[in-house]
Amino acid sequence: MTTTGANRILDDLAKLMTDAAGAAQGVRREAETMFRTQGERILNTMDVVKREEFEVVREMALRAREENDALLARVALLEAQLAEKG
């Protein structure tokens, strides 16, 4: 076997390995897409909220609690003022 023949075999082997790696990446991407789609489908049927929606509602609840605490303090102050007058 000549050097050229050995080089050609190595070149063909390298091309085969490169093609196999590319095919494996394609299969991996396809599997990831399939799993992601299936996962989203399952989550949609479970009636769960997205993180962004949860954070918005959480912020609303925190603001409502702060407003409630402020109102409670104001009511307590007004009751104390009424008690002093009465």
C-alpha positions as CSV (number, residue, x, y, z in Angstrom):
1,M,0.0,0.0,0.0
2,T,1.3,3.4,-0.9
3,T,1.4,6.5,1.2
4,T,-1.3,8.1,-1.0
5,G,-3.5,5.1,-0.5
6,A,-3.1,5.2,3.3
7,N,-3.8,8.9,3.3
8,R,-6.9,8.4,1.3
9,I,-8.2,5.7,3.7
10,L,-7.5,8.0,6.7
11,D,-9.2,10.9,4.9
12,D,-12.2,8.7,4.2
13,L,-12.3,7.5,7.8
14,A,-12.1,11.1,9.1
15,K,-14.9,12.1,6.8
16,L,-17.0,9.2,8.0
17,M,-16.4,10.1,11.6
18,T,-17.3,13.8,10.9
19,D,-20.5,12.7,9.2
20,A,-21.3,10.4,12.1
21,A,-20.7,13.2,14.6
22,G,-23.0,15.5,12.6
23,A,-25.7,12.8,12.4
24,A,-25.4,12.3,16.2
25,Q,-25.8,16.0,16.9
26,G,-28.9,16.1,14.6
27,V,-30.4,13.2,16.6
28,R,-29.6,14.9,19.8
29,R,-31.3,18.1,18.7
30,E,-34.3,16.2,17.5
31,A,-34.6,14.4,20.9
32,E,-34.2,17.6,22.8
33,T,-37.0,19.2,20.8
34,M,-39.2,16.2,21.2
35,F,-38.7,16.2,25.0
36,R,-39.2,19.9,25.3
37,T,-42.4,19.8,23.3
38,Q,-43.7,16.8,25.3
39,G,-42.8,18.5,28.6
40,E,-44.6,21.7,27.6
41,R,-47.6,19.7,26.6
42,I,-47.6,17.9,30.0
43,L,-47.2,21.2,31.9
44,N,-50.1,22.8,30.0
45,T,-52.4,20.0,31.0
46,M,-51.4,20.3,34.7
47,D,-52.7,23.8,35.2
48,V,-49.4,25.2,36.5
49,V,-48.4,28.9,36.3
50,K,-45.4,30.2,34.5
51,R,-42.6,31.7,36.7
52,E,-43.3,35.2,35.3
53,E,-47.0,35.0,36.2
54,F,-46.1,33.8,39.7
55,E,-43.7,36.7,40.2
56,V,-46.3,39.2,39.2
57,V,-48.9,37.8,41.6
58,R,-46.3,37.6,44.3
59,E,-45.4,41.3,43.9
60,M,-49.1,42.1,44.0
61,A,-49.5,40.2,47.3
62,L,-46.5,41.9,48.8
63,R,-47.9,45.3,47.9
64,A,-51.3,44.4,49.3
65,R,-49.7,43.2,52.5
66,E,-47.8,46.5,52.9
67,E,-51.0,48.5,52.2
68,N,-52.9,46.4,54.7
69,D,-50.2,47.0,57.4
70,A,-50.4,50.7,56.7
71,L,-54.2,50.7,57.0
72,L,-54.0,48.7,60.2
73,A,-51.6,51.2,61.7
74,R,-53.8,54.1,60.6
75,V,-57.0,52.5,62.1
76,A,-55.1,51.9,65.4
77,L,-54.0,55.6,65.4
78,L,-57.6,56.7,64.7
79,E,-59.0,54.4,67.4
80,A,-56.5,55.8,69.9
81,Q,-57.4,59.3,69.0
82,L,-61.1,58.5,69.5
83,A,-60.4,56.8,72.8
84,E,-58.6,60.0,74.0
85,K,-61.6,62.2,73.1
86,G,-64.2,59.8,74.5
